[in-house]
Amino acid sequence: MSKSRKATQRRKAKQAAAPAPKTRRSFLAMAPYIIGGIIVAGGIGYMGISTVRADLAEQDLSDIGNGIPTIVQVHDPACGSCIILEKETRAAFSDIDEDDLAYRIASLTSDVGSEFAAKHTAGFATLLFFDADGVLTDRIHGETDRAELKTAFQAHIDENS
């Protein structure tokens, strides 16, 4: 075989092995996947921001006594009883209007939450009941099921109506 024929065969082999150059058509074929990825990433980001905002609002203890009775959970995220109480409290709150009763969390991992708990002599896994004027009227300590909490919350709303 001649040199030129071998060179031609090598060149053709390299061209066949090389990836096809990116063209406008190949980009357009991928566009729906790119747009879908952007939409999914945006949705996840929005949900994350909404969750953070809701958590921050729940930890705002400055609005106790603003005319709405409030339940404050003294909470430590590392405490199993606190997590169970939070789950049951949220379930009990599912049918309650926020205009009738507010729910806040005093996290023991924050300075504000720790000071709040100390001021009201409350330990972890405790629910503090405040009337519309911000006066502490009752407390529940420890894991409590949602049915009992619902009854207690409704009684607190009725007392403050």
C-alpha positions in Angstrom: 0.0 0.0 0.0 1.2 3.4 -0.8 1.9 6.1 1.7 -0.8 8.4 0.6 -3.4 5.6 0.8 -2.4 4.8 4.4 -2.5 8.5 5.3 -6.0 8.8 3.8 -7.2 5.7 5.8 -5.7 7.1 9.0 -7.4 10.5 8.4 -10.8 8.8 7.7 -10.4 6.7 10.9 -9.7 9.8 13.0 -12.7 11.6 11.5 -14.9 8.6 12.3 -13.7 8.4 15.9 -13.9 12.1 16.5 -17.2 13.4 18.0 -19.4 15.3 15.7 -19.0 19.0 16.1 -21.8 20.8 18.1 -24.3 22.3 15.8 -27.3 24.5 16.3 -29.5 21.6 15.6 -28.0 19.4 18.3 -28.4 22.3 20.8 -32.0 22.8 19.8 -32.6 19.1 20.4 -31.3 19.5 24.0 -33.2 22.7 24.7 -36.3 21.1 26.3 -34.0 19.2 28.8 -32.1 22.4 29.6 -35.3 24.4 30.1 -36.8 21.6 32.2 -33.7 21.5 34.4 -33.9 25.3 34.9 -37.6 25.0 35.9 -37.0 22.2 38.3 -34.0 24.0 39.9 -36.1 27.2 40.3 -39.0 25.3 41.9 -36.7 23.6 44.4 -35.1 27.0 45.2 -38.5 28.6 45.7 -39.7 25.8 48.0 -36.5 26.1 50.0 -36.9 29.9 50.4 -40.5 29.5 51.4 -39.6 27.0 54.1 -36.9 29.2 55.5 -39.3 32.2 55.6 -41.9 30.1 57.4 -39.4 28.8 59.9 -38.2 32.4 60.6 -41.7 33.6 61.1 -42.4 30.8 63.6 -39.4 31.8 65.6 -40.5 35.4 65.9 -41.4 35.7 69.6 -41.9 39.5 69.5 -45.5 39.3 68.4 -46.7 37.5 71.6 -49.4 39.7 73.2 -50.5 41.3 69.9 -54.2 40.5 70.4 -54.0 36.8 69.3 -53.6 34.0 71.8 -50.3 32.2 71.1 -48.8 28.8 71.8 -45.0 28.7 72.1 -43.1 25.4 71.9 -39.8 25.4 73.7 -37.8 23.2 71.3 -34.4 21.6 71.0 -33.9 20.2 67.5 -31.7 17.4 69.0 -34.4 16.2 71.4 -36.5 13.3 70.3 -39.4 14.3 72.6 -39.3 17.8 71.1 -39.6 16.5 67.6 -42.5 14.3 68.5 -44.3 17.1 70.3 -43.7 19.4 67.3 -45.2 16.8 64.9 -48.2 16.4 67.1 -48.6 20.1 67.6 -48.5 20.8 63.9 -51.1 18.1 63.3 -53.4 19.6 66.0 -53.0 23.0 64.4 -54.0 21.8 61.0 -57.7 22.7 61.5 -57.1 25.9 63.5 -57.2 29.4 61.8 -54.0 31.5 62.5 -56.3 34.4 63.3 -57.7 32.4 66.3 -54.4 31.0 67.6 -50.7 31.6 66.7 -47.9 29.0 66.9 -44.3 30.0 67.6 -41.2 28.1 68.4 -38.6 29.1 71.0 -35.5 27.2 69.8 -33.1 26.4 72.6 -30.2 26.6 70.1 -30.8 30.4 69.7 -30.0 33.1 72.2 -33.5 34.6 71.9 -35.2 31.1 72.4 -33.0 30.2 75.4 -33.6 33.6 77.1 -37.4 33.2 76.4 -37.4 29.7 77.9 -35.4 30.9 81.0 -37.7 33.8 81.5 -40.7 31.5 81.6 -38.9 28.7 83.5 -39.6 26.2 80.7 -37.5 23.3 79.6 -37.5 21.4 76.3 -40.6 19.7 75.0 -42.9 22.3 76.6 -45.9 24.2 75.2 -46.6 27.6 76.8 -50.1 29.1 76.4 -50.3 32.9 76.2 -53.5 34.9 76.1 -54.1 37.7 73.7 -52.3 40.1 76.0 -49.2 38.0 76.3 -49.9 36.6 79.8 -48.8 33.0 80.4 -51.9 31.1 81.4 -51.0 27.4 81.0 -48.4 24.9 80.0 -48.1 21.3 78.8 -44.8 19.4 79.2 -43.7 16.3 77.3 -45.0 14.3 74.5 -48.8 14.8 74.0 -51.0 13.3 71.3 -52.8 15.5 68.8 -56.3 14.8 70.0 -55.4 16.0 73.5 -53.6 19.0 72.1 -56.6 19.9 69.8 -58.8 19.9 72.8 -56.4 22.1 74.8 -56.0 24.5 71.9 -59.7 24.9 71.4 -60.2 25.5 75.1 -57.5 28.2 75.0 -59.2 29.8 72.0 -62.6 29.7 73.8 -61.1 31.3 76.9 -59.7 34.1 74.9 -62.9 34.8 72.8 
